[in-house]
Amino acid sequence: MKRKKTKQPVNLDDVVKAMRRGNREGEQEVLGPGFHAVHRVHRSRKTYTRKTKHKTAPDD
C-alpha cells in the first residue's frame, strides 16, 4: 500500500526563495557564472587613463 502524501501549505518565504533562485539561474544563463554588477559608477570624462582607445582630442 502506498501512503498518501500530505500537502503542506505554500509559505510566502518559499515563494520568495523560489523567485530569487529562478532569477539567479536566469541571469547566469545570460551573463555566465560569477558576480555581475547591475549598476556601475559613472566615470568622469576627465579620469586619467593611458589607453589610446580612451584618449580623445582635447576640446579647445
Secondary structure, DSSP 8 states (H G I E B T S, - for coil): -----------HHHHHHHHHHHHHHHHHHHH-SS---SS-----TT-----GGG------
